[in-house]
Amino acid sequence: MARRQYFPSGLSLYQVSTWGLALLPILSLAFQAQYPEQHQVSPSVDGELTEFFQLYKPPLAPLSNTTSPHDDFSGEACSSTILQHEFINSYGQPGIAQYSPPPSSCEWNTVYFHLYTTSKGRQYDRLAFLFFNDTELWRTSTAEPIPNGISFQYTKDVTPFSALLRENGKIILDMGNMVTDVLTGTFAVTLTAHYFKLDLPPQQKVADVVVPVSRKQGLNGQPSHFVLPGDIAETTVSVPKNVKTAKLSIIASGNAEEEFWYTNVPNELVNVFPDNTLFGHSPYREVQVFVDGIMVDAIVPVPTIYTGGINPGLWKPIVCPHAYDLWEADIDITPFVAGKTDAVIEFRVEGLTSIDGHPEIGGGINQNWYVSGRAFFWTDPEAPQIDASEYSVEVSSEVSTGWTIDGTGENQLVKYRTYVRRTTAISRDSPEGRLWWQRFQTYSAEGTLSAGGNNQTLKANTHAVDGSQVRKDQTVPSKSLTFQGLGSTKLRDLVFFLQMDQAFVPYPDKSFFLYGKVKSIYKNHGPESTLLTDKSVFSPDGFSKEALGVHVYSDRRFLDDEASYLSAATGSNKTSWINGASHQNYNYAIGDGSFTTDRTVKDYSRQMRSVYAHVTSDIQSINGIPLESIPYNTNSNDRGLREMEVTKEELLCPRLPHGRGKDNCPVENSDPVLEALEGTL
């Protein structure tokens, strides 16, 4: 049910649609000091609820002291409660609210959406889609609750969608959930909008037009994402006149048989274990982008591990990076749409196949991927117009795979490896020579499978670099990741490393044991918020690296999590228990010389450690100023892997790659689920 609120403005109470207007500006501190206390906007929380965290940069530097900077909206021009809804049995029944922009008395140029959620009981993690009419604004997922209840929150910068959010529209929040006698958890959400009038970098400019690349089901009150491989993910997009810059943003996530796509195996290995069919199409995926039938890019996604993935003890209370704000990718499509009245944009997701014994990209995927896109257009009748005929594009690949099989039957040891290199090259003539924009992406994965396919190790590396260079001799530049030398500019450098060890051990008495260990490193350096500037790498007037985003920034994340879970069957001499420990770091910084104000987060760091469902250390600082913290005991090397007994009410439904162990908690059927859980007591 959507809730409408009215807030005081001036000295009297009056209705301003759903808006709360700020009464007075709050003066900022001109010196570094401990922030004094200030308000938070999250609803009051029962003290028994445990907060589950994702580490990420706060939207703004706080004006005063807070232990929760991510939901501090001091100094806002106005705010609104958009939606309050409880997702119970909600497949096909999204939460819907009518959106109205702020009144004219609220001047704004920046807007954040804040999603606050509570849950209690036993439940799977759930994927959620937030749409404005047919345009997806945000894709998120939930934490998995515990019996005493949890809360979690995230703040999303939706300023790039300002052209939409200045108009009336329909907000659709889709979160499919099902409640049974066993899966008891519901998700109660509050979605609020917070608007600010800030001093902005001179290069910041929001798009004039935002167009969805989706199934366009908003009029029916349904989410509009494509479902691959079943759908043809294709949309004809109207292109406005006088396009100066056009960018495409893509949201794509694997689910069901594709949730753990990075653990999948080459097709030749899916039946290598007699009693355990594995998921195929290799551990590689890419999102392909076509404009008017021409492939203009292929993007290697960054994996997201949802909060029920690998082992239920891993993500309590610190969830995996991107769990609350799923991976997105942006590409510049200016040369492919400028000067047109419309363009057909299509998305495809592919893995690897084998043709005549040679590995190639293609062959389809398992079920399924959810994909949608947003096209952003900046217009300017005075800007030099791009002639698409001047540009050429080539997307090429190098692929290799291999595997060995030692032993037989349950004693087989399978080793496999995959390597893919993708190169996208777009070029045109310029007065200085041939201008090239290139992206080099490499993906490698090495893994082992043993114990009949129940045990798996994996090391995966993704490296993506893009940049530009001018070649006076018209020759094709070398395929180097460095972009070094005269006339070369490296624009972005992204690295993602994932190491995973997992084991599933079923016992004859229907007990089972799970072990999971995950390490990951994520580094991203380059222009930040490219959807907030009208600069194009293909501009005839040229560009600077700094102007392509609101800042040049560095984003680094580190994760080291480990957990075990024993579910004891009735009549066995075992006791059900769980343990888990997490160590995660997050570091963010913008480059020297960046435009900043008192609200700019120039640098932010947070280090958290936990044992199962309890924070043991939390140290964070913003712009060099420490926040109230829980210090880490540096004299202890104990990861806190202490066994905690699990009662019947706390038994969990594990979800593992390749469906291993799925019969211990059948999917969302009350009687079988209850029977299965009772059989493990």
C-alpha positions as CSV (number, residue, x, y, z in Angstrom):
1,M,0.0,0.0,0.0
2,A,1.4,3.4,-1.0
3,R,1.5,6.0,1.8
4,R,1.2,9.7,1.2
5,Q,2.7,12.1,3.8
6,Y,2.4,15.8,4.3
7,F,5.1,17.7,6.1
8,P,5.2,21.2,7.7
9,S,6.7,24.1,5.7
10,G,7.1,27.5,7.2
11,L,4.9,27.9,10.3
12,S,1.8,26.0,9.2
13,L,0.9,22.6,8.1
14,Y,-0.3,22.3,4.5
15,Q,-0.5,19.8,1.7
16,V,2.3,19.6,-0.9
17,S,1.5,16.4,-2.6
18,T,3.8,13.8,-1.0
19,W,6.6,16.3,-0.2
20,G,8.5,17.3,2.9
21,L,10.3,20.6,2.3
22,A,13.4,21.6,4.1
23,L,12.9,24.6,6.4
24,L,16.4,26.0,6.6
25,P,19.8,25.2,5.0
26,I,22.2,23.6,7.4
27,L,25.6,25.2,7.7
28,S,28.6,22.9,7.0
29,L,31.7,22.6,9.1
30,A,34.7,24.4,7.8
31,F,37.2,22.2,9.7
32,Q,37.8,18.6,10.3
33,A,36.3,17.4,13.6
34,Q,34.2,14.6,15.0
35,Y,30.7,15.1,13.7
36,P,28.1,15.9,16.4
37,E,25.0,13.7,16.4
38,Q,22.3,14.2,13.7
39,H,19.1,12.5,12.5
40,Q,18.6,9.4,10.4
41,V,15.7,8.8,8.1
42,S,15.3,5.0,8.5
43,P,12.2,4.1,10.5
44,S,12.8,3.2,14.1
45,V,14.0,-0.4,14.4
46,D,13.2,-3.0,17.0
47,G,16.4,-3.5,18.9
48,E,16.2,-7.2,18.3
49,L,16.5,-6.8,14.6
50,T,20.0,-7.4,13.2
51,E,21.2,-5.1,10.4
52,F,22.7,-6.7,7.4
53,F,25.2,-4.5,5.5
54,Q,26.7,-3.9,2.1
55,L,29.9,-1.9,2.0
56,Y,29.6,1.0,-0.4
57,K,30.2,4.8,-0.6
58,P,27.7,7.1,1.2
59,P,25.9,9.4,-1.2
60,L,27.0,12.6,0.6
61,A,29.4,13.7,3.2
62,P,27.4,14.2,6.4
63,L,26.9,17.6,8.0
64,S,27.2,16.2,11.5
65,N,28.1,13.0,13.4
66,T,26.5,9.8,12.4
67,T,27.2,6.1,12.6
68,S,25.0,5.6,9.6
69,P,26.1,8.0,6.8
70,H,24.4,6.0,4.1
71,D,20.9,7.2,5.1
72,D,21.8,10.7,6.3
73,F,19.9,13.3,4.2
74,S,20.5,16.4,6.2
75,G,20.3,19.5,4.0
76,E,17.8,18.0,1.6
77,A,15.5,20.4,-0.3
78,C,12.5,18.1,0.0
79,S,11.6,14.4,0.4
80,S,8.8,12.0,-0.2
81,T,7.7,8.5,0.8
82,I,7.0,6.9,-2.5
83,L,5.9,3.4,-1.5
84,Q,5.3,1.2,1.5
85,H,4.6,-2.5,0.7
86,E,4.8,-5.9,2.2
87,F,5.8,-8.7,-0.2
88,I,4.1,-11.9,0.9
89,N,2.8,-14.1,-1.9
90,S,3.8,-11.7,-4.5
91,Y,4.8,-13.4,-7.8
92,G,3.1,-11.4,-10.5
93,Q,1.9,-8.9,-7.9
94,P,4.4,-6.0,-7.7
95,G,4.0,-3.0,-5.4
96,I,2.7,0.0,-7.4
97,A,2.6,3.7,-6.6
98,Q,1.9,6.8,-8.5
99,Y,4.9,9.1,-8.6
100,S,4.7,12.9,-8.6
101,P,7.7,15.2,-9.0
102,P,8.5,17.8,-6.3
103,P,6.5,21.0,-6.2
104,S,8.0,24.1,-7.8
105,S,9.0,25.4,-4.4
106,C,11.5,22.6,-4.1
107,E,14.4,23.3,-6.4
108,W,16.7,20.3,-7.0
109,N,19.4,18.9,-9.3
110,T,20.2,15.7,-7.4
111,V,17.9,12.9,-6.2
112,Y,18.5,9.7,-4.2
113,F,16.2,6.8,-3.7
114,H,16.5,5.0,-0.3
115,L,15.1,1.5,0.2
116,Y,14.7,0.2,3.7
117,T,13.6,-3.4,4.3
118,T,12.8,-5.7,7.2
119,S,12.2,-9.4,7.3
120,K,11.8,-12.1,9.9
121,G,11.7,-15.9,9.8
122,R,13.0,-18.3,7.1
123,Q,13.1,-17.2,3.5
124,Y,15.2,-17.3,0.3
125,D,16.9,-14.2,-1.0
126,R,14.7,-12.5,-3.5
127,L,15.5,-10.4,-6.6
128,A,13.7,-7.0,-7.0
129,F,13.2,-4.7,-10.0
130,L,12.3,-1.0,-9.6
131,F,10.8,0.5,-12.7
132,F,9.5,4.0,-13.6
133,N,6.8,3.1,-16.1
134,D,8.9,1.0,-18.6
135,T,12.4,2.1,-17.5
136,E,14.3,0.1,-14.9
137,L,15.9,2.4,-12.4
138,W,17.4,-0.1,-10.0
139,R,17.8,-3.8,-9.6
140,T,18.5,-5.1,-6.1
141,S,18.2,-8.3,-4.0
142,T,17.3,-9.0,-0.4
143,A,19.3,-10.4,2.4
144,E,18.1,-13.8,3.8
145,P,16.4,-13.3,7.2
146,I,17.0,-15.0,10.5
147,P,14.4,-16.0,13.1
148,N,14.8,-12.9,15.2
149,G,14.5,-10.6,12.2
150,I,16.8,-8.4,10.1
151,S,16.8,-4.9,8.5
152,F,18.8,-3.7,5.6
153,Q,19.0,-0.5,3.5
154,Y,20.6,1.0,0.5
155,T,20.7,4.5,-1.1
156,K,20.8,4.7,-4.9
157,D,21.7,7.8,-6.9
158,V,19.0,8.1,-9.5
159,T,20.0,11.6,-10.7
160,P,20.7,10.3,-14.2
161,F,16.9,9.7,-14.6
162,S,16.1,13.3,-13.8
163,A,14.3,13.8,-17.1
164,L,11.9,11.1,-16.1
165,L,11.6,12.1,-12.5
166,R,10.4,15.6,-13.3
167,E,7.2,14.1,-14.7
168,N,4.4,12.1,-13.3
169,G,4.7,8.3,-13.7
170,K,4.1,4.9,-12.2
171,I,6.6,3.3,-9.8
172,I,6.6,-0.5,-10.0
173,L,8.6,-2.5,-7.5
174,D,8.6,-6.2,-8.3
175,M,9.8,-8.7,-5.7
176,G,8.5,-12.2,-6.2
177,N,8.1,-13.9,-2.8
178,M,6.2,-16.9,-1.5
179,V,5.3,-17.8,2.0
180,T,4.6,-21.3,3.2
181,D,4.6,-23.2,6.5
182,V,8.3,-23.4,6.2
183,L,9.3,-20.3,4.2
184,T,7.8,-17.8,6.6
185,G,9.6,-14.6,5.8
186,T,7.9,-11.6,4.2
187,F,9.7,-8.4,3.1
188,A,8.3,-5.1,4.3
189,V,9.8,-2.2,2.3
190,T,9.8,1.6,2.5
191,L,11.0,3.5,-0.6
192,T,11.7,7.2,-0.1
193,A,13.0,9.9,-2.4
194,H,15.4,12.7,-1.3
195,Y,16.1,15.8,-3.4
196,F,19.0,18.2,-3.1
197,K,20.1,21.4,-4.6
198,L,23.9,21.0,-4.7
199,D,26.9,22.8,-6.3
200,L,27.8,20.5,-9.1
201,P,31.0,20.0,-11.2
202,P,30.9,22.1,-14.4
203,Q,30.9,19.1,-16.6
204,Q,27.8,17.5,-14.9
205,K,24.7,17.6,-17.1
206,V,21.9,15.1,-17.0
207,A,20.4,13.7,-20.2
208,D,17.6,15.5,-22.0
209,V,15.8,12.3,-22.9
210,V,15.8,8.9,-21.3
211,V,14.2,6.0,-23.3
212,P,13.6,2.4,-22.1
213,V,15.0,-0.7,-23.9
214,S,12.6,-3.1,-22.4
215,R,9.4,-5.2,-22.9
216,K,7.3,-2.1,-22.0
217,Q,4.8,-3.7,-19.6
218,G,4.4,-0.7,-17.4
219,L,0.8,0.0,-18.5
220,N,-0.1,-3.5,-17.3
221,G,1.5,-2.8,-13.9
222,Q,4.2,-5.3,-14.5
223,P,8.1,-5.1,-14.7
224,S,9.5,-4.7,-18.2
225,H,12.8,-6.7,-18.2
226,F,13.5,-9.3,-20.9
227,V,13.9,-12.9,-19.9
228,L,16.6,-14.7,-21.9
229,P,16.9,-17.0,-23.7
230,G,13.1,-17.1,-24.2
231,D,12.6,-13.5,-25.2
232,I,14.0,-11.6,-28.2
233,A,15.5,-8.7,-26.3
234,E,14.9,-6.1,-28.9
235,T,13.4,-2.6,-28.9
236,T,12.9,0.1,-31.5
237,V,14.1,3.3,-29.8
238,S,13.0,6.8,-31.0
239,V,16.1,9.0,-31.4
240,P,15.6,12.7,-30.7
241,K,16.8,15.4,-33.1
242,N,20.2,17.1,-32.7
243,V,21.8,14.3,-30.7
244,K,25.2,15.3,-29.3
245,T,25.8,12.3,-27.2
246,A,24.0,8.9,-26.7
247,K,24.8,6.4,-24.0
248,L,23.3,3.0,-23.3
249,S,23.2,1.5,-19.8
250,I,22.5,-2.2,-19.3
251,I,21.4,-4.2,-16.3
252,A,21.9,-8.0,-16.7
253,S,21.8,-10.7,-14.1
254,G,21.9,-14.5,-14.2
255,N,19.3,-16.5,-12.2
256,A,18.1,-20.1,-11.7
257,E,20.4,-22.3,-13.7
258,E,22.4,-19.2,-14.6
259,E,22.8,-17.8,-11.1
260,F,26.2,-19.4,-10.6
261,W,27.2,-19.1,-14.3
262,Y,30.8,-18.6,-13.4
263,T,30.9,-22.1,-11.9
264,N,29.4,-23.8,-15.0
265,V,31.5,-26.2,-17.1
266,P,32.1,-26.8,-20.8
267,N,29.3,-28.7,-22.4
268,E,31.5,-31.8,-22.8
269,L,31.7,-32.1,-19.0
270,V,28.0,-31.8,-18.0
271,N,27.5,-35.6,-17.7
272,V,31.0,-36.5,-16.6
273,F,29.7,-37.6,-13.1
274,P,27.0,-40.4,-13.4
275,D,24.8,-39.1,-10.5
276,N,25.3,-35.4,-10.9
277,T,24.4,-33.5,-14.0
278,L,26.2,-30.2,-14.2
279,F,25.2,-26.9,-15.8
280,G,27.0,-26.2,-19.1
281,H,27.8,-23.5,-21.6
282,S,31.1,-22.9,-19.8
283,P,32.0,-20.5,-16.9
284,Y,32.1,-17.6,-19.4
285,R,29.2,-15.2,-20.2
286,E,29.0,-12.0,-22.2
287,V,26.2,-9.4,-22.8
288,Q,26.2,-8.5,-26.5
289,V,24.8,-5.2,-27.7
290,F,23.5,-4.8,-31.3
291,V,22.3,-1.5,-32.9
292,D,20.4,-2.0,-36.2
293,G,21.8,-5.5,-36.5
294,I,25.5,-4.5,-35.9
295,M,27.3,-5.8,-32.9
296,V,28.8,-2.7,-31.3
297,D,30.1,-4.2,-28.0
298,A,30.3,-7.3,-25.9
299,I,30.6,-6.9,-22.2
300,V,31.9,-9.4,-19.6
301,P,29.7,-9.1,-16.5
302,V,31.0,-8.9,-13.0
303,P,29.5,-11.8,-10.9
304,T,27.2,-11.1,-8.0
305,I,26.7,-13.7,-5.3
306,Y,23.3,-13.4,-3.8
307,T,22.8,-13.7,-0.1
308,G,21.8,-17.4,-0.2
309,G,24.6,-18.4,-2.5
310,I,27.3,-21.0,-1.9
311,N,26.8,-21.4,1.8
312,P,24.0,-19.8,4.0
313,G,26.6,-18.8,6.7
314,L,28.7,-16.6,4.4
315,W,26.6,-13.5,4.1
316,K,25.3,-12.8,7.6
317,P,25.5,-9.9,8.4
318,I,27.8,-8.6,5.6
319,V,26.5,-9.3,2.2
320,C,28.4,-9.7,-1.0
321,P,29.4,-6.6,-3.0
322,H,26.6,-5.6,-5.5
323,A,24.0,-7.6,-3.7
324,Y,21.9,-4.5,-3.0
325,D,22.8,-2.7,-6.2
326,L,23.3,-5.2,-9.0
327,W,26.0,-4.8,-11.7
328,E,25.4,-2.3,-14.5
329,A,27.4,-1.4,-17.6
330,D,27.4,1.8,-19.7
331,I,28.6,2.1,-23.3
332,D,28.7,5.1,-25.7
333,I,26.5,4.5,-28.8
334,T,26.7,8.0,-30.2
335,P,28.2,7.0,-33.6
336,F,25.5,4.3,-34.1
337,V,22.4,6.4,-33.5
338,A,23.3,10.1,-34.2
339,G,21.4,11.5,-37.1
340,K,18.8,8.7,-37.1
341,T,15.1,9.0,-36.3
342,D,15.0,5.6,-34.7
343,A,17.3,2.6,-33.9
344,V,16.7,-1.0,-33.1
345,I,18.7,-2.0,-30.0
346,E,19.1,-5.7,-29.1
347,F,20.7,-7.6,-26.2
348,R,21.9,-11.2,-26.3
349,V,23.7,-13.2,-23.6
350,E,26.1,-15.9,-24.7
351,G,28.4,-18.5,-23.2
352,L,30.8,-20.9,-25.1
353,T,30.1,-23.8,-27.4
354,S,32.2,-26.1,-29.5
355,I,32.0,-26.3,-33.3
356,D,34.0,-29.0,-35.0
357,G,36.1,-29.4,-31.9
358,H,36.9,-25.7,-31.6
359,P,35.6,-23.5,-28.8
360,E,33.6,-20.4,-29.9
361,I,31.4,-17.8,-28.3
362,G,27.7,-18.7,-28.8
363,G,25.5,-21.7,-28.4
364,G,23.0,-20.1,-26.1
365,I,22.7,-20.2,-22.3
366,N,20.6,-22.0,-19.7
367,Q,17.5,-20.6,-18.0
368,N,17.7,-17.6,-17.4
369,W,19.0,-14.0,-17.6
370,Y,17.0,-10.9,-16.8
371,V,18.1,-8.0,-19.0
372,S,17.0,-4.4,-19.7
373,G,18.5,-1.2,-20.9
374,R,18.2,2.6,-20.8
375,A,19.2,4.9,-23.6
376,F,20.3,8.4,-22.5
377,F,20.3,11.2,-25.1
378,W,21.9,14.7,-24.8
379,T,20.8,17.1,-27.5
380,D,22.4,20.3,-28.8
381,P,21.6,22.0,-32.1
382,E,24.8,24.0,-31.9
383,A,27.1,21.0,-31.4
384,P,29.0,19.5,-34.3
385,Q,27.0,16.6,-35.7
386,I,28.5,13.1,-35.9
387,D,28.4,11.4,-39.3
388,A,28.0,7.7,-38.6
389,S,29.5,6.8,-41.9
390,E,32.9,8.0,-40.7
391,Y,33.1,5.3,-38.1
392,S,34.0,1.6,-38.3
393,V,33.5,-1.0,-35.6
394,E,35.0,-4.4,-35.0
395,V,34.3,-6.8,-32.2
396,S,36.7,-9.7,-32.2
397,S,37.6,-12.7,-29.9
398,E,40.1,-15.3,-28.9
399,V,38.9,-18.4,-27.1
400,S,40.6,-21.4,-25.7
401,T,39.4,-24.2,-23.4
402,G,40.7,-27.4,-22.0
403,W,40.2,-30.1,-19.4
404,T,41.5,-33.4,-18.0
405,I,39.7,-36.3,-16.3
406,D,41.6,-38.6,-13.9
407,G,40.1,-41.6,-12.2
408,T,36.7,-43.2,-12.6
409,G,33.3,-42.9,-11.0
410,E,33.1,-41.1,-7.7
411,N,36.9,-40.9,-7.6
412,Q,37.1,-38.8,-10.7
413,L,39.0,-35.6,-10.6
414,V,38.1,-33.1,-13.3
415,K,40.2,-30.1,-14.1
416,Y,39.1,-27.5,-16.6
417,R,40.2,-24.1,-17.8
418,T,38.7,-21.3,-20.0
419,Y,40.2,-18.3,-21.5
420,V,38.5,-15.5,-23.6
421,R,39.8,-12.3,-24.9
422,R,37.3,-9.8,-26.3
423,T,38.4,-6.7,-28.3
424,T,36.1,-3.9,-29.3
425,A,37.6,-1.3,-31.7
426,I,35.9,1.8,-33.0
427,S,37.7,4.2,-35.2
428,R,37.4,7.3,-37.5
429,D,39.7,9.7,-39.3
430,S,40.7,13.0,-37.6
431,P,43.0,15.9,-38.5
432,E,45.7,14.3,-36.3
433,G,45.3,10.8,-37.9
434,R,43.1,7.8,-37.3
435,L,41.4,8.0,-33.9
436,W,40.9,4.6,-32.2
437,W,38.8,3.8,-29.1
438,Q,39.4,0.3,-27.9
439,R,38.3,-2.0,-25.0
440,F,40.2,-5.1,-24.2
441,Q,38.6,-7.7,-21.9
442,T,40.2,-10.9,-20.8
443,Y,38.5,-13.6,-18.8
444,S,40.1,-16.7,-17.4
445,A,38.8,-19.5,-15.2
446,E,40.4,-22.6,-13.8
447,G,38.5,-25.1,-11.7
448,T,38.4,-28.6,-10.3
449,L,35.5,-30.9,-9.6
450,S,35.6,-34.0,-7.3
451,A,33.6,-36.2,-5.0
452,G,31.1,-37.0,-7.8
453,G,30.8,-33.3,-8.7
454,N,29.9,-32.2,-5.1
455,N,33.2,-30.5,-4.4
456,Q,34.4,-27.6,-6.6
457,T,37.3,-25.1,-6.6
458,L,37.4,-22.1,-8.9
459,K,39.7,-19.2,-9.7
460,A,38.4,-16.6,-12.1
461,N,40.0,-13.4,-13.3
462,T,38.3,-10.5,-15.3
463,H,40.4,-7.6,-16.6
464,A,38.8,-4.8,-18.7
465,V,40.8,-1.8,-20.0
466,D,39.6,0.8,-22.4
467,G,41.2,3.9,-23.9
468,S,41.9,5.9,-27.0
469,Q,44.9,6.6,-29.2
470,V,45.7,8.4,-32.5
471,R,47.7,6.6,-35.2
472,K,49.1,9.0,-37.8
473,D,50.2,6.1,-40.0
474,Q,46.6,4.8,-40.2
475,T,47.7,1.4,-39.0
476,V,45.7,-0.7,-36.5
477,P,47.1,-0.2,-33.0
478,S,48.5,-3.2,-31.1
479,K,46.2,-5.1,-28.8
480,S,47.9,-3.9,-25.7
481,L,46.3,-3.5,-22.3
482,T,48.6,-0.6,-21.3
483,F,47.7,2.3,-23.6
484,Q,51.1,3.7,-23.2
485,G,52.9,6.0,-25.5
486,L,52.4,9.3,-27.3
487,G,48.8,10.0,-28.2
488,S,47.4,7.2,-26.0
489,T,45.0,7.7,-23.1
490,K,43.9,5.0,-20.7
491,L,40.3,5.7,-19.7
492,R,39.3,2.8,-17.4
493,D,40.9,-0.1,-15.8
494,L,38.8,-2.8,-14.1
495,V,40.0,-5.9,-12.4
496,F,37.9,-8.6,-10.7
497,F,39.3,-11.7,-9.1
498,L,37.2,-14.5,-7.6
499,Q,38.4,-17.6,-5.7
500,M,35.9,-20.1,-4.4
501,D,36.1,-23.4,-2.6
502,Q,32.9,-25.3,-1.8
503,A,31.9,-28.8,-0.7
504,F,28.6,-30.6,-0.3
505,V,28.7,-33.9,1.7
506,P,25.5,-35.9,1.9
507,Y,25.2,-38.6,4.5
508,P,23.2,-41.9,4.3
509,D,21.0,-40.8,7.1
510,K,19.9,-37.7,5.1
511,S,22.2,-35.4,7.1
512,F,24.4,-33.1,5.0
513,F,27.4,-30.8,5.4
514,L,28.2,-27.7,3.5
515,Y,31.5,-25.8,3.3
516,G,32.1,-22.6,1.4
517,K,35.0,-20.1,1.2
518,V,35.0,-17.1,-1.1
519,K,37.7,-14.5,-1.7
520,S,37.4,-11.7,-4.2
521,I,39.2,-8.5,-5.2
522,Y,37.5,-5.7,-7.2
523,K,39.3,-2.6,-8.5
524,N,37.8,0.0,-10.8
525,H,39.7,3.2,-11.8
526,G,38.4,5.7,-14.3
527,P,35.6,8.3,-14.9
528,E,32.8,8.1,-12.4
529,S,29.1,8.6,-13.2
530,T,29.5,8.8,-17.0
531,L,25.7,9.0,-17.2
532,L,26.0,12.5,-15.6
533,T,28.0,14.2,-18.4
534,D,27.3,14.9,-22.1
535,K,30.9,14.2,-23.1
536,S,31.5,11.4,-25.6
537,V,34.7,9.6,-26.4
538,F,33.6,10.0,-30.1
539,S,33.1,13.7,-30.0
540,P,34.5,15.6,-33.1
541,D,35.7,18.2,-30.7
542,G,37.7,15.7,-28.7
543,F,37.5,15.1,-24.9
544,S,39.5,14.8,-21.8
545,K,39.5,11.8,-19.4
546,E,38.4,14.0,-16.6
547,A,35.4,15.4,-18.5
548,L,33.9,11.9,-19.3
549,G,32.6,11.6,-15.7
550,V,31.9,13.8,-12.7
551,H,35.3,12.7,-11.3
552,V,38.1,10.3,-11.9
553,Y,37.8,7.8,-9.1
554,S,39.2,4.6,-7.6
555,D,36.9,2.0,-6.1
556,R,38.4,-1.0,-4.4
557,R,36.7,-3.9,-2.6
558,F,38.1,-6.9,-0.8
559,L,36.3,-9.9,0.6
560,D,37.4,-13.0,2.5
561,D,34.5,-15.1,3.8
562,E,34.2,-18.7,5.1
563,A,31.4,-20.8,6.5
564,S,30.2,-24.3,7.3
565,Y,26.8,-25.8,7.9
566,L,25.8,-29.2,9.2
567,S,22.1,-30.2,9.0
568,A,21.6,-33.3,11.2
569,A,18.9,-35.8,10.3
570,T,16.4,-37.3,12.7
571,G,17.8,-40.2,14.6
572,S,21.4,-39.5,13.9
573,N,24.0,-38.8,16.6
574,K,24.8,-35.4,15.0
575,T,23.7,-31.9,16.0
576,S,22.8,-29.2,13.5
577,W,25.2,-26.3,13.6
578,I,26.4,-23.4,11.5
579,N,29.4,-21.1,11.6
580,G,30.7,-18.2,9.5
581,A,33.3,-15.4,9.4
582,S,33.7,-12.5,7.1
583,H,36.4,-9.8,6.5
584,Q,35.5,-7.1,4.0
585,N,37.2,-3.9,3.0
586,Y,35.9,-1.0,0.9
587,N,38.0,2.0,-0.3
588,Y,36.9,4.9,-2.5
589,A,38.8,8.1,-3.5
590,I,38.5,10.7,-6.2
591,G,41.4,12.1,-8.1
592,D,43.4,15.2,-7.2
593,G,42.0,18.4,-8.7
594,S,38.4,17.2,-8.7
595,F,35.6,19.7,-8.2
596,T,34.5,19.3,-4.6
597,T,32.2,20.9,-2.1
598,D,31.5,20.3,1.6
599,R,29.0,17.5,0.6
600,T,31.5,15.7,-1.7
601,V,32.7,12.3,-0.5
602,K,36.4,12.7,-1.5
603,D,37.5,9.5,0.2
604,Y,35.7,6.8,2.2
605,S,36.9,3.6,3.7
606,R,35.2,0.9,5.7
607,Q,36.6,-2.3,7.2
608,M,34.2,-4.8,8.7
609,R,34.7,-8.2,10.3
610,S,32.0,-10.5,11.6
611,V,31.2,-13.9,13.0
612,Y,27.9,-15.5,12.1
613,A,25.2,-12.8,12.2
614,H,27.3,-10.5,14.5
615,V,29.7,-7.6,13.7
616,T,33.0,-7.9,15.6
617,S,34.8,-4.9,14.0
618,D,33.6,-1.9,12.1
619,I,36.0,0.9,11.2
620,Q,35.0,3.7,8.8
621,S,36.0,7.2,7.9
622,I,34.7,9.9,5.5
623,N,37.1,12.5,4.1
624,G,39.7,11.6,6.7
625,I,37.3,12.0,9.6
626,P,36.7,8.8,11.6
627,L,33.2,7.7,12.5
628,E,32.3,5.9,15.7
629,S,33.8,2.4,15.4
630,I,34.1,-1.1,16.8
631,P,37.9,-1.6,16.9
632,Y,39.4,-4.9,15.7
633,N,41.5,-6.9,18.2
634,T,44.8,-7.0,16.3
635,N,46.2,-9.5,18.8
636,S,43.7,-12.2,17.7
637,N,44.0,-14.4,14.6
638,D,40.7,-16.1,15.5
639,R,38.3,-15.9,12.5
640,G,35.5,-16.7,14.9
641,L,34.5,-20.0,13.3
642,R,32.7,-21.3,16.3
643,E,29.9,-23.7,15.9
644,M,26.5,-22.4,16.8
645,E,23.7,-24.9,17.3
646,V,20.8,-24.6,14.9
647,T,17.2,-25.3,16.1
648,K,14.4,-26.6,13.8
649,E,13.1,-23.0,13.4
650,E,16.6,-21.9,12.2
651,L,17.2,-24.7,9.6
652,L,18.2,-23.2,6.3
653,C,17.4,-24.0,2.7
654,P,20.8,-24.2,0.9
655,R,21.1,-23.2,-2.7
656,L,24.3,-24.5,-4.4
657,P,25.7,-24.3,-7.9
658,H,24.5,-26.9,-10.3
659,G,21.5,-27.6,-8.0
660,R,23.6,-29.8,-5.6
661,G,21.6,-30.5,-2.5
662,K,18.4,-29.0,-3.9
663,D,16.4,-32.1,-2.7
664,N,17.1,-31.2,0.9
665,C,14.8,-28.2,0.5
666,P,12.5,-28.5,-2.6
667,V,11.6,-25.2,-4.2
668,E,8.5,-23.5,-2.7
669,N,6.1,-26.3,-2.1
670,S,4.9,-26.2,1.4
671,D,4.4,-29.9,2.1
672,P,7.6,-31.2,0.5
673,V,9.6,-28.4,2.1
674,L,8.3,-29.1,5.5
675,E,8.8,-32.9,5.1
676,A,12.4,-32.3,3.9
677,L,13.2,-30.1,6.8
678,E,11.7,-32.4,9.3
679,G,13.7,-35.2,7.8
680,T,16.9,-33.4,8.7
681,L,16.2,-32.9,12.4
